Amino acid sequence: MTSSYQNHSKSGFHFSQKHFILISLITLLFLVAGTLLNMLSKRNIFNKTSIFYRHTSIENLADLTATSLELLLDQVIDHPAGKSGDSRLIIQAFDMIFSQHRLKENIQEICVLIDYGDSVYAIDTGSDLYNYFSAEALPNPAVQTRHHRAIRTYQDNIEELINYQDITGYVDDLPSYHVLIPLMYKGDFSAALYMNIALDYTGILDEIQLSYSTVSMLFTALIILGLLSMFYLSSYMINEREQALHQLFEKQQQQLKTNVELQKEQHFAQRIYHTHHKAEKIMGLIKEDLRTLPQGFQDEKLQRVMKFSSYIQRVIYDMKSYNPPITTIRNPAFHSNINEIITFLVDTIFTRMISTNNGSRFSCTLDPAFPIVHINEYVIWEILEPLIHNSIIHSNVESPLIEIMSGFDPETQQAYIRIADNGQGFSPEFLEYNESGIQKLFLEHISSYSNRENSGYGAYIAYQMCLRCGWTISAKNKSFEKGAVIEIGVNV
């Protein structure tokens, strides 16, 4: 082989016209193949981007808008006649939702469609929507001409909305995306939210075209240089090695991203499990109350069933949205009485569920001057319920005494909720603060149960909810006797 290589070196390599023609033909073939691949890839990316944009950005935007309307309609149920202040706040919230088309350029039209009698009416103002659902007052007929396309779309899809109660949408030739979302009022389908969202792909297509043109030019230059280098440099093996290393790096990077996504999904699934467990317990109480109702419904039990049902609605909403809008937690339209919530939790949940297990006792000292807070009532449930539950199961004494206190200082405008027990207290390590200023007790996966799965979430969720409410929460042990204390600072 050495002799053959030496003979070949002596004879030399002659670069002739036929080699130049061969290189040109190969380059031309690569250019044609690259152009076809460019067109196919661009079309594929455009189609996938369009579908992804509709199913993520557009439908999620429409779904969140419909959810916000349904939450506000619950306030209309709670205040059918409405105080002047309550109705004004609700109407302002409706108007904020209807004004999206003025705040975002791609939203062309938004309205609520109602089917009344043999006609379909469009509502695009907060006052008309409030008046309809509170007093069944029909909107101004002059408004209907502005939404003739929405009314026609609703009439074409009314059967599908009623039968499936799911988001319906399609793209027309403009192009724009028309979305219909069913609205549930008092548990039944009563209206539909219509949104016309423009799909402007001009900028995306220009960027894709520019990117592909740049890549094509670079790709062509690399092909020419690569073909010429085969005659002058013998760098084929080096290029192969570099490509292999690059592919290995991309594979490792993709694997790392996959692992991160799996960890996020596992984390969210555990939180859903914890919340779903709470909902199952409440559903058991609802079934128990429903079984004991006589034919002439008892008002007290009916109110309990309504509260339990509302709590389940909130739990399901939390499972649906990982990070719900802050207006569904804090809102001037909410008027929650914390003393009534504490009394309800103790009398209708913990006294019935826990007392038969370990004989827990409760002592409630509630300040009648405690002010009304503008926090969703069922968010307060999600804060107090796991804290009281932890005080019972972690006290480690027979017949624990759970003391729940509320207080308000009118001079300093400071309010608090305190939950204490006469148990063993917290371990000192749970009361230590980390570098972020958070006590270890309120961190995720922290629990005194070392061998129990899906534990360590109650205090963590309560802490996160307090942050969203603008409240503070801290834990300590009693100074002169045994027992643990959780104190919540309420922002009034």
C-alpha positions as CSV (number, residue, x, y, z in Angstrom):
1,M,0.0,0.0,0.0
2,T,2.9,2.3,0.7
3,S,4.4,1.7,-2.7
4,S,1.0,2.4,-4.4
5,Y,0.6,5.6,-2.4
6,Q,4.1,6.7,-3.4
7,N,3.4,5.9,-7.1
8,H,0.2,7.9,-7.0
9,S,2.0,10.8,-5.4
10,K,4.6,10.8,-8.1
11,S,2.1,10.7,-10.9
12,G,0.3,13.6,-9.4
13,F,-3.4,14.7,-9.5
14,H,-4.5,16.7,-12.5
15,F,-7.6,19.0,-12.0
16,S,-9.2,19.1,-15.5
17,Q,-12.3,20.6,-17.0
18,K,-14.4,17.4,-16.4
19,H,-13.8,17.7,-12.7
20,F,-15.0,21.3,-12.7
21,I,-18.1,20.2,-14.6
22,L,-18.7,17.4,-12.2
23,I,-18.4,19.8,-9.2
24,S,-20.8,22.3,-10.9
25,L,-23.4,19.5,-11.6
26,I,-23.2,18.3,-8.0
27,T,-23.5,21.8,-6.7
28,L,-26.5,22.5,-8.9
29,L,-28.2,19.3,-7.7
30,F,-27.6,20.3,-4.1
31,L,-29.1,23.7,-4.8
32,V,-32.2,22.2,-6.4
33,A,-32.6,19.7,-3.5
34,G,-32.0,22.5,-1.0
35,T,-34.6,24.7,-2.6
36,L,-37.2,21.9,-2.6
37,L,-36.4,21.0,1.0
38,N,-36.7,24.7,1.8
39,M,-40.2,25.0,0.3
40,L,-41.4,21.7,2.0
41,S,-39.9,22.7,5.3
42,K,-41.3,26.2,5.2
43,R,-44.8,24.9,4.4
44,N,-44.6,22.3,7.2
45,I,-43.4,24.8,9.7
46,F,-46.1,27.3,8.7
47,N,-48.8,24.7,9.1
48,K,-47.5,23.5,12.4
49,T,-47.0,27.0,13.7
50,S,-50.5,28.0,12.7
51,I,-52.1,25.0,14.4
52,F,-49.9,25.5,17.5
53,Y,-50.7,29.2,17.6
54,R,-54.5,28.6,17.4
55,H,-54.5,25.8,20.0
56,T,-52.2,27.5,22.5
57,S,-52.4,31.3,22.2
58,I,-55.8,31.9,20.7
59,E,-57.9,29.2,22.4
60,N,-56.1,29.6,25.7
61,L,-56.9,33.4,25.5
62,A,-60.5,32.7,24.7
63,D,-60.7,30.0,27.5
64,L,-59.3,32.4,30.1
65,T,-61.7,35.1,29.0
66,A,-64.7,32.8,29.2
67,T,-63.5,31.5,32.7
68,S,-63.3,35.1,33.9
69,L,-66.8,35.8,32.7
70,E,-68.1,32.7,34.4
71,L,-66.5,33.7,37.7
72,L,-68.0,37.2,37.5
73,L,-71.4,35.6,36.6
74,D,-71.1,33.7,39.9
75,Q,-71.1,37.2,41.6
76,V,-74.3,38.0,39.8
77,I,-75.8,34.8,41.3
78,D,-74.6,35.9,44.8
79,H,-76.0,39.4,44.3
80,P,-79.1,39.0,42.0
81,A,-80.5,42.4,43.0
82,G,-77.1,43.8,43.7
83,K,-75.9,46.6,45.9
84,S,-75.0,49.7,44.0
85,G,-71.3,49.2,44.8
86,D,-71.3,45.5,44.0
87,S,-73.1,45.9,40.7
88,R,-70.9,48.8,39.6
89,L,-67.8,46.7,40.3
90,I,-69.1,43.7,38.4
91,I,-70.1,45.9,35.5
92,Q,-66.7,47.5,35.4
93,A,-65.1,44.0,35.4
94,F,-67.3,43.0,32.5
95,D,-66.4,46.2,30.6
96,M,-62.7,45.4,31.1
97,I,-63.1,42.0,29.4
98,F,-65.2,43.5,26.5
99,S,-62.5,46.2,26.0
100,Q,-59.8,43.6,25.0
101,H,-60.3,44.4,21.3
102,R,-59.1,48.0,22.0
103,L,-56.1,46.9,24.0
104,K,-54.9,44.1,21.7
105,E,-54.6,44.7,18.0
106,N,-55.2,41.1,16.9
107,I,-58.6,40.9,18.7
108,Q,-61.1,42.2,16.2
109,E,-64.4,41.5,17.9
110,I,-65.7,40.2,21.2
111,C,-69.3,39.8,22.5
112,V,-71.6,37.4,24.4
113,L,-74.4,35.8,22.4
114,I,-77.7,34.8,24.0
115,D,-80.5,32.7,22.6
116,Y,-83.8,34.3,23.8
117,G,-87.0,33.0,22.3
118,D,-86.6,32.8,18.5
119,S,-83.9,35.4,18.3
120,V,-80.2,35.6,19.0
121,Y,-78.9,38.8,20.7
122,A,-75.3,40.1,21.0
123,I,-74.1,41.8,24.1
124,D,-70.8,43.8,24.1
125,T,-71.2,46.1,27.2
126,G,-70.9,45.2,30.9
127,S,-74.2,46.9,31.8
128,D,-76.2,45.0,29.2
129,L,-74.7,41.7,30.3
130,Y,-75.3,42.4,34.0
131,N,-78.9,43.5,33.3
132,Y,-79.6,40.4,31.3
133,F,-78.4,37.9,33.8
134,S,-79.8,39.7,36.8
135,A,-83.1,40.9,35.4
136,E,-83.4,39.2,31.9
137,A,-83.4,42.7,30.3
138,L,-82.7,42.4,26.6
139,P,-79.9,44.5,25.0
140,N,-80.4,47.5,22.7
141,P,-81.5,46.1,19.2
142,A,-79.2,48.7,17.5
143,V,-76.2,46.8,18.8
144,Q,-77.1,43.7,16.8
145,T,-76.0,45.2,13.4
146,R,-72.4,45.4,14.6
147,H,-72.3,41.7,15.3
148,H,-74.2,40.1,12.4
149,R,-71.3,37.8,11.6
150,A,-71.1,36.6,15.2
151,I,-74.8,36.0,15.3
152,R,-74.7,34.0,12.1
153,T,-71.7,32.0,13.4
154,Y,-73.5,31.2,16.6
155,Q,-76.7,30.1,14.7
156,D,-74.5,27.7,12.5
157,N,-72.9,26.1,15.6
158,I,-75.6,26.2,18.3
159,E,-76.3,22.5,18.1
160,E,-72.6,21.6,18.5
161,L,-72.2,24.0,21.4
162,I,-75.2,22.6,23.3
163,N,-74.3,18.9,22.6
164,Y,-70.6,19.0,23.3
165,Q,-70.1,22.2,25.3
166,D,-66.6,22.6,24.0
167,I,-64.6,25.3,22.2
168,T,-65.6,25.7,18.6
169,G,-63.4,27.6,16.1
170,Y,-62.5,27.9,12.5
171,V,-60.4,30.0,10.1
172,D,-61.9,32.0,7.3
173,D,-60.3,33.5,4.2
174,L,-59.3,36.9,5.8
175,P,-57.5,35.2,7.6
176,S,-59.0,35.4,11.0
177,Y,-60.0,32.8,13.7
178,H,-63.5,32.7,15.0
179,V,-64.0,31.2,18.4
180,L,-67.2,30.2,20.3
181,I,-66.9,29.2,23.9
182,P,-70.0,28.0,25.9
183,L,-70.8,29.9,29.1
184,M,-72.3,28.0,32.0
185,Y,-74.7,29.9,34.3
186,K,-76.3,28.2,37.2
187,G,-74.9,24.9,35.9
188,D,-76.5,25.0,32.5
189,F,-75.5,26.3,29.1
190,S,-77.0,29.8,28.8
191,A,-74.8,31.8,26.4
192,A,-71.6,31.7,24.3
193,L,-68.6,34.0,24.1
194,Y,-67.6,35.0,20.6
195,M,-64.1,36.2,19.7
196,N,-62.8,37.2,16.3
197,I,-59.0,37.1,16.4
198,A,-56.9,38.1,13.4
199,L,-54.1,35.8,12.3
200,D,-51.4,37.9,10.8
201,Y,-48.6,35.7,9.6
202,T,-46.8,38.3,7.5
203,G,-44.1,39.0,10.0
204,I,-43.5,35.3,10.7
205,L,-43.4,34.4,7.0
206,D,-40.9,37.2,6.3
207,E,-38.7,36.0,9.1
208,I,-38.9,32.4,8.0
209,Q,-38.1,33.4,4.4
210,L,-35.1,35.6,5.5
211,S,-33.8,32.8,7.7
212,Y,-34.1,30.2,5.0
213,S,-32.5,32.4,2.4
214,T,-29.6,33.1,4.7
215,V,-29.3,29.4,5.5
216,S,-29.5,28.5,1.9
217,M,-26.7,30.9,0.9
218,L,-24.5,29.6,3.7
219,F,-25.4,26.0,2.9
220,T,-24.5,26.6,-0.8
221,A,-21.2,28.2,0.1
222,L,-20.4,25.3,2.5
223,I,-21.2,22.7,-0.3
224,I,-18.8,24.4,-2.7
225,L,-16.0,24.7,-0.1
226,G,-16.6,21.1,1.0
227,L,-16.4,19.8,-2.6
228,L,-13.2,21.8,-3.3
229,S,-11.7,20.7,0.0
230,M,-12.0,17.1,-1.0
231,F,-9.4,17.8,-3.8
232,Y,-7.0,19.9,-1.7
233,L,-7.3,19.1,2.0
234,S,-8.5,15.5,2.8
235,S,-10.7,16.9,5.7
236,Y,-13.5,14.5,5.3
237,M,-12.8,12.5,8.5
238,I,-12.4,15.7,10.5
239,N,-15.8,16.9,9.3
240,E,-17.4,13.5,10.1
241,R,-16.0,13.7,13.7
242,E,-17.3,17.2,14.2
243,Q,-20.7,16.3,13.0
244,A,-20.8,13.3,15.3
245,L,-19.8,15.4,18.3
246,H,-22.4,18.0,17.4
247,Q,-25.1,15.4,17.1
248,L,-24.1,13.9,20.4
249,F,-24.3,17.4,22.0
250,E,-27.7,18.0,20.6
251,K,-28.9,14.6,21.8
252,Q,-27.6,15.3,25.3
253,Q,-29.2,18.7,25.3
254,Q,-32.6,17.3,24.1
255,Q,-32.4,14.6,26.8
256,L,-31.7,17.3,29.5
257,K,-34.8,19.3,28.3
258,T,-36.9,16.1,28.4
259,N,-35.8,15.4,31.9
260,V,-36.7,18.9,33.0
261,E,-40.1,18.7,31.4
262,L,-40.8,15.3,33.1
263,Q,-39.8,16.8,36.5
264,K,-42.3,19.6,35.9
265,E,-45.0,17.3,34.9
266,Q,-44.4,15.1,38.0
267,H,-44.4,18.1,40.3
268,F,-47.7,19.4,38.8
269,A,-49.3,15.9,38.9
270,Q,-48.4,15.6,42.7
271,R,-50.1,18.9,43.3
272,I,-53.2,17.8,41.4
273,Y,-53.3,14.6,43.5
274,H,-53.1,16.6,46.7
275,T,-55.9,18.9,45.7
276,H,-58.0,16.1,44.2
277,H,-57.8,14.3,47.5
278,K,-59.3,17.3,49.3
279,A,-62.1,17.4,46.7
280,E,-62.9,13.8,47.3
281,K,-63.5,14.3,51.0
282,I,-65.8,17.3,50.4
283,M,-67.7,15.2,47.8
284,G,-68.3,12.6,50.5
285,L,-69.8,15.2,52.8
286,I,-72.0,16.4,50.0
287,K,-73.3,12.9,49.3
288,E,-73.9,12.4,53.1
289,D,-76.0,15.6,53.3
290,L,-78.0,14.7,50.2
291,R,-78.8,11.3,51.6
292,T,-80.3,12.8,54.7
293,L,-82.4,15.5,53.1
294,P,-86.1,14.9,53.4
295,Q,-88.6,15.6,50.6
296,G,-89.0,19.2,51.9
297,F,-85.4,20.4,51.6
298,Q,-83.8,21.7,54.8
299,D,-82.4,25.2,54.3
300,E,-79.3,24.8,56.5
301,K,-78.1,21.6,54.8
302,L,-78.9,23.0,51.4
303,Q,-76.6,26.0,52.2
304,R,-73.9,23.6,53.2
305,V,-74.3,21.7,50.0
306,M,-74.0,24.9,48.0
307,K,-70.8,25.9,49.8
308,F,-69.3,22.4,49.3
309,S,-70.2,22.6,45.6
310,S,-68.6,26.0,45.3
311,Y,-65.5,24.8,47.0
312,I,-65.3,21.9,44.5
313,Q,-65.7,24.3,41.6
314,R,-62.7,26.3,43.0
315,V,-60.6,23.1,43.4
316,I,-61.4,22.0,39.8
317,Y,-60.5,25.5,38.6
318,D,-57.1,25.3,40.4
319,M,-56.5,21.9,38.7
320,K,-57.4,23.4,35.3
321,S,-55.0,26.4,35.6
322,Y,-51.5,26.1,37.0
323,N,-51.2,29.9,37.6
324,P,-54.7,31.5,37.7
325,P,-55.2,35.2,37.2
326,I,-54.7,37.3,40.4
327,T,-58.2,38.7,39.9
328,T,-59.7,35.3,40.7
329,I,-58.1,35.5,44.1
330,R,-58.1,39.1,45.0
331,N,-61.0,41.3,43.7
332,P,-63.1,44.1,45.2
333,A,-66.1,42.1,44.2
334,F,-65.3,39.4,46.9
335,H,-66.7,40.1,50.4
336,S,-65.5,37.2,52.6
337,N,-66.2,37.0,56.4
338,I,-63.3,35.0,57.8
339,N,-65.0,34.4,61.1
340,E,-67.9,32.7,59.3
341,I,-65.5,30.7,57.2
342,I,-63.7,29.4,60.3
343,T,-66.9,28.5,62.0
344,F,-68.2,26.7,58.9
345,L,-65.0,24.7,58.6
346,V,-65.0,23.6,62.2
347,D,-68.7,22.8,62.5
348,T,-69.3,21.2,59.2
349,I,-66.0,19.5,58.3
350,F,-63.5,18.9,61.1
351,T,-66.0,18.3,63.9
352,R,-67.7,15.7,61.7
353,M,-64.6,14.1,60.2
354,I,-61.9,14.1,62.9
355,S,-63.7,13.9,66.2
356,T,-64.6,10.2,65.6
357,N,-61.0,9.3,65.0
358,N,-58.9,10.9,67.8
359,G,-61.5,12.9,69.8
360,S,-60.2,16.3,68.7
361,R,-61.6,19.4,70.5
362,F,-62.0,22.9,69.1
363,S,-62.0,26.3,70.7
364,C,-62.8,29.3,68.6
365,T,-62.2,32.8,69.8
366,L,-63.2,35.1,67.0
367,D,-63.1,38.9,67.1
368,P,-66.5,40.2,65.9
369,A,-64.7,43.4,64.7
370,F,-62.7,41.4,62.2
371,P,-63.2,43.3,58.9
372,I,-64.5,41.9,55.6
373,V,-61.7,40.9,53.2
374,H,-61.7,41.1,49.4
375,I,-60.4,37.6,48.9
376,N,-62.2,34.7,47.3
377,E,-63.9,32.7,50.1
378,Y,-62.7,29.3,48.7
379,V,-59.1,30.5,48.5
380,I,-59.3,31.2,52.2
381,W,-60.6,27.6,52.6
382,E,-57.5,26.3,50.8
383,I,-55.3,28.2,53.3
384,L,-57.1,27.3,56.5
385,E,-58.2,23.7,55.9
386,P,-54.7,22.1,55.5
387,L,-53.3,24.2,58.4
388,I,-56.1,23.0,60.8
389,H,-55.8,19.5,59.4
390,N,-52.0,19.5,60.1
391,S,-52.6,20.7,63.7
392,I,-54.8,17.7,64.3
393,I,-52.8,14.9,62.8
394,H,-49.4,16.2,63.8
395,S,-50.2,17.0,67.4
396,N,-49.3,13.4,68.5
397,V,-51.5,13.6,71.6
398,E,-54.9,12.0,72.5
399,S,-57.9,14.3,72.2
400,P,-55.9,17.3,71.0
401,L,-57.2,20.8,71.7
402,I,-57.2,23.0,68.6
403,E,-57.5,26.7,69.3
404,I,-58.4,29.0,66.5
405,M,-58.4,32.8,67.1
406,S,-58.9,35.9,65.0
407,G,-58.2,39.5,66.0
408,F,-58.2,43.0,64.7
409,D,-56.5,46.1,66.1
410,P,-58.4,49.2,64.8
411,E,-55.5,51.6,65.7
412,T,-52.8,49.8,63.7
413,Q,-55.3,48.3,61.2
414,Q,-53.6,44.9,61.8
415,A,-55.5,41.6,61.6
416,Y,-54.4,38.1,62.3
417,I,-55.6,34.5,62.3
418,R,-53.9,32.1,64.8
419,I,-54.1,28.3,64.8
420,A,-52.6,26.6,67.9
421,D,-52.6,23.1,69.4
422,N,-51.5,21.5,72.7
423,G,-49.3,18.8,71.0
424,Q,-45.6,18.2,70.8
425,G,-44.8,21.3,68.7
426,F,-42.7,21.7,65.7
427,S,-39.2,20.2,65.4
428,P,-36.6,23.0,65.6
429,E,-35.3,22.2,62.1
430,F,-38.8,23.0,60.6
431,L,-38.7,26.5,62.1
432,E,-35.3,27.4,60.5
433,Y,-35.2,30.0,57.7
434,N,-33.4,29.4,54.4
435,E,-31.5,31.9,52.3
436,S,-34.8,33.2,50.8
437,G,-36.3,33.9,54.2
438,I,-38.8,31.0,54.2
439,Q,-39.2,28.6,57.1
440,K,-38.4,25.0,56.2
441,L,-42.0,24.0,57.3
442,F,-43.4,25.9,54.3
443,L,-41.1,24.3,51.7
444,E,-42.3,21.7,49.2
445,H,-41.9,18.0,50.2
446,I,-41.2,18.8,53.8
447,S,-43.2,16.6,56.2
448,S,-42.8,14.7,59.4
449,Y,-43.9,11.6,57.5
450,S,-40.7,10.1,56.1
451,N,-42.2,7.1,54.4
452,R,-45.5,8.6,53.0
453,E,-45.8,9.6,49.3
454,N,-47.5,12.8,48.2
455,S,-47.0,14.4,51.6
456,G,-45.5,17.8,52.4
457,Y,-47.9,19.9,50.4
458,G,-50.5,21.2,52.8
459,A,-48.3,23.9,54.5
460,Y,-46.6,24.6,51.2
461,I,-49.9,25.3,49.3
462,A,-51.1,27.4,52.3
463,Y,-47.9,29.5,52.1
464,Q,-48.2,30.0,48.3
465,M,-51.8,31.0,48.6
466,C,-51.0,33.5,51.4
467,L,-48.4,35.1,49.1
468,R,-51.0,35.5,46.4
469,C,-53.4,37.0,48.8
470,G,-50.8,39.5,50.0
471,W,-50.8,37.9,53.5
472,T,-47.9,36.7,55.7
473,I,-47.6,33.4,57.5
474,S,-45.2,32.1,60.1
475,A,-44.8,29.2,62.5
476,K,-43.5,28.9,66.1
477,N,-43.8,26.9,69.2
478,K,-45.5,28.0,72.4
479,S,-43.2,29.8,74.9
480,F,-44.4,28.4,78.3
481,E,-46.2,25.2,77.3
482,K,-46.2,22.5,74.7
483,G,-47.9,23.1,71.4
484,A,-47.4,24.6,67.9
485,V,-48.7,27.9,66.6
486,I,-49.3,29.1,63.0
487,E,-50.1,32.8,62.6
488,I,-51.4,34.5,59.5
489,G,-51.1,38.2,59.1
490,V,-54.2,39.4,57.1
491,N,-53.8,42.5,54.9
492,V,-57.1,44.5,55.3
